[in-house]
């Protein structure tokens, strides 16, 4: 039990000294109801409604057994959300794999995607976003992170403390088996080697249908007020749940291990205590309400077993018996709170100076229109920028009926309250190459991108969660990277005025002596008072004016262009200006409500060129562009400078919108207009690419690597029939320059895409 609870995964012994910055530098927030140290952070979004969200990792299990590792990663994060008293309403999955054409990627990726889809779809939760990134540094050590968001009444927040001497300790859910034994100590707290394939028994086995019953039974227990405390069983199983609930309350427990329902009767005490069998919750129940709890469990067809009781006194003891003899007698706090805390040695990586001196800005670059055209198509077809439909079509995005935006949008949006239209937007982002070049600024860049992805939808960012994926903490260079990334993220959140509500640290992500790129994944949650005013990413109305917001600089180090065309990683990442990000976010939120913006898409990987590709292909609308005479076309198209957004502005709103930009101090550059009938991305004077050619390049990569898919949806105007677009164009053209065509919210349909997009 001490070995497991004091492992890196459970005790955070190498990261605690650095993670304290998230609390020390946290900006004041009147929204936060629960933060770091809880199962998940809880944010109040109205007087009566709160949301809880968190992201965690299931990296090593997903390499050993991709399907079950990824599936139980989803199941585990869902139970964290459930333990706070919330109904889970959506999930997201940021994923990292090795080189796209490597044989082991073809083994791991399909299993991971299938596991996520099978568990989430069966559970009835929409998957509304995430990432799929390929890089050789993740070869042999994929990153499978999972985020879940849930909703609860403000007054239904649950606690984990095992308070009240005499209260009954109840195990609810699945039987306990040998799956997952040693999961946290063997898989998540050790470096991979050639023996990893022998560790399959350490990977948990999930049952989403049982988890669905667990969710419904817990929610009924909460509503009836039958639970004093609750804790999910995840890493370290019963060992963790028993010790953490008792230690949090300063009480003790007496537990009879013989009562635990087992799948395998021959299990020994240490196996029962260490098992990470899924779909289990630990309840603390008033003995007068025990029969009611058991009746609710029976109604849902679940096992509920009284294991023992809470005992008196501060600093109580955890006493566990098995077959009439005591097998455990320890202070629970010594397991949960008194583990070692390391201030590990740190030093800058030896190659950092040479790495930063090798700047991508000096690489050969395309000059002619034909070269720019070829570069744009090559990047659009590259594994990291191509269409991810092969992955996302395996996830149900619209189950439960409250999904407003989902992938490939910049952020997922879920409607929380059907009467008011109140909703939340969530994005997860990270860039391992930027963080490899500069961990401090790389973490701030991840925060800035996730913040911007939420802001472009019209939502106001209010809270952060993170999953910090790094190599071995025993390597001083890795610890330096980790400390710098934490410092950067804490400083960035302080500057933006939004708190870190909790998260996860995943160490030992390396194979042998080669660590992954330091990869902090940052999740940002934003609030929309009315999801009807959300902004989607795709050009959707002919004649809308296209503008680029923000400043573009010659920043290519760590970029997709440098990596795809030159295989280059070096230099310093783009500068971060969080004050500019904040001004941009405020402008977009204000403009969305006023109807000034028809579409908005953040600029990040691939720069303006990739944003144009995705904005045109989203609904099959072309664009006619004329780049400024004083701009270098290559820099404008492929730079990855931050705090930039591509927007389309409806006719009649241009003057009001640009005046608002000036008022808010946000630079803007007119680029052209949405041109539906051209059926092309036309950069006048440089190149023209028909949308069918663009879509073929963009959508063919993953099916060619991992399997076939349906033909891409047609692009361009319909060949026959009248869809009313002519009337819309005429209406926009006839509108007075300063008069909006419509000041009402967007349609309240659950999806911002044509019906045939779901083919």
C-alpha positions, 0 to 999 in steps of 0.5 A: 500500500505504501509503495503504491500510494507513494508512487509518482502517480499517486503522491506527486512527490516530484511535482508538488514543490512546483505545482504550488505556484498554481495556488500561490499565483492564482487570481481571485475568482468568485466562480470557483467552488472547488479547486486543486486537491479535489477530484475535479475543479468546480466553477459556478456559471450562474446563480444555480448551475455549476460545471466541473471539468478535468483532464487526465492521462492514460498514456502507458496503459494505452501503449501496452493495450491500446483499446482498453487503455484508452477506454478506461482512460475515458471511464476514469475521468468520467468517474472523477466528474461524477464524484463531484456530484455532477452529471457528465455531459461531454468528453474530449481527447487530446492524442499524441502518436509517433510518426504517422507512417510507422508500423507501431502507430498503425497498431496503437492509433486504431486501437486507441480511437476504437477504445475511446469511441466504444466506451464514450459512445456506449456511455452516451456521452458526446465527444466534442473535440480534442487533438490528433498529433503525430511526432517521432518523439512519441514513438513507443510512448503515445499520449492519451489524455482525456477530459470530461465536463459535467453539470451540477446544481450549485447546492449539490456539490459532493465531498470525499471526506469520510466524516461521522464516526459510525457511518458505513463504508459502502463499495458500489459497482463492479466486482473486484478482479485482478485487472489493473493490479499495479497499474499506477506503480508499474505502468504510470510510475516507470520508464518503458523498456523492451519488457512493456509487452509483458505488462498487459495484466496491469491494464484495466478492463472497462464496461461502459454499460455498467458505468452508465448504471453507476452514473444514474445510481449515484445521481439518484443518491445525490438527489435523495441526500443519501451520501455523506461522502464519495470517492471514485476508485481509480489509480490504486483502487481501494487503497487510495479510496480508503486512505484518501477519504479517511485522511481528508476527514482526519478519521479512521476506518475499520474494514472487513476485506472479506466482504469485497465482491470478487471476480476471482475468489483466490485473490489475496489481500494485497491484490484486492487492495491494489486492484484497479478494476473499473466502474466502482465508487466508495460511499460514506453513508449514514447507517440510518440510510443504508437500506435506502442506498442499497435499494437504489443500487438494487434498482439499477442492478448494481452491487452495493456492499457495506465493508465497514465503518468510520471510526472516531478521533483525529488521526484515526487508524485504518484497520483492515481485516481478512479472514479473521486477522488484521492485515493492515493497521496504519494511520491513513494520513501516512499513506495519503499525505505523508509521502516523500516530497522531492526537490529533484536536481534540475539543469538546462538541457545540454543542447538548448543553446545550440537548439535555439541558435538553429533558427528556422527563419534562415531556412530556404522558403518558397518565393513564387506563386507556384511554390507557395501553392505547392507548399500550402497543399503539402502542409494541408495534406500533412498528418498534423494539419490534414482532415481528422474525420477518419478519427472523429467520425468514430465518436458520437458528437451529438448524443444527449442533444445539447452539442452546439459545436464540435470537431473540427471547430476550434472549441466544443460547445455544450448547451447547459440550460435549455431555457436560457441558452446558457452554455460552455465552450471547452478547448484543449491544446498543446505544442510539444515542439514549442515547449521543447524549444522553450518550456516557459514560453511553450506552456504560455503558448499552449495556454494562449492557443486554448484561450483563443480557441474558446474566445473565437466562439464568442465565449468568455474564458473563465478557468483552466485545467492541465495535463502535464506530460513529461519524461523521467523526473530522475533526469535533471534536464526533464525536471528543469523543463517541467519546472519552467513549464509550470512557472510559465503556465502559472504566470500566464493564468495570473496574467489572463486572470483565470485560475487553474482548477486542477489537473494531472502530472504524467511523468516517465513518458519516455522509452529508454533514455529518450524522453518525449517533447515536454507536452503540457496540455491546457484545457480552457473552459469558457461561458456563453450566456446564450449559445445562440450567439456562438460563432463557428469557424467556417465561411458561411455567407457569400460576400462576407468580408474577410479580415485578419486580426492581430499582427503577423511577424516573421516567426517560423521556428517550431512551425509546421512549415519548418517541420513538414518541408525541412524536418527542422526543429530549432530556434525560439518559438513565437512571442506570446502576448497575453494582453493582446490575447485578452483584448482579442477575446473581449472583442470577439465576445462583444462582436458575437453578440452584436452580430458583427462576425459571421465566422471566426477561426484562430491562427495556430499550426500552419498559420493563415494558410491553414486557417483559410483551408479549413474555413473554406472547406468547412462549408464549401465556400471559396474566397477571393483574396488580395494580400497587402502590397507591403506584405511578404506573401510567405510570411503572411501565409505561413507565420505562426505568430500568436494573438491572430484570428481570421474572421468574416464580417457580414456586409453592413457590419464592416464599419461597425466592426472595424471601429470596434477593433480600433476602440479595443486596440486590435490591429486588422488587415482586410484580405478579401471576400467570401466567394461562394461561386468561384469554388476556389481559394484564390489568392490574386496574383499568387495562386488559385486552388479549386476547392475540390483539389484542396479537399482531396489533398486535405482529406486523403491522408489518414484514410490512406494511412489507416483505412478507407472512409466515405467519399468527401462531401461535395464542395461549391454551389449546388448544380441544381435547385434553389437553396435561397442563397441568391436571396441572401446575397441580394439582401446583404447587398441591399442592406445599408452600410451601418445596418445589420441584416439581423440582430437576433441569435443564430439558429438554435439547431444543435449543429452548425453544418449541413445535414449531409456532412454526417454521411 
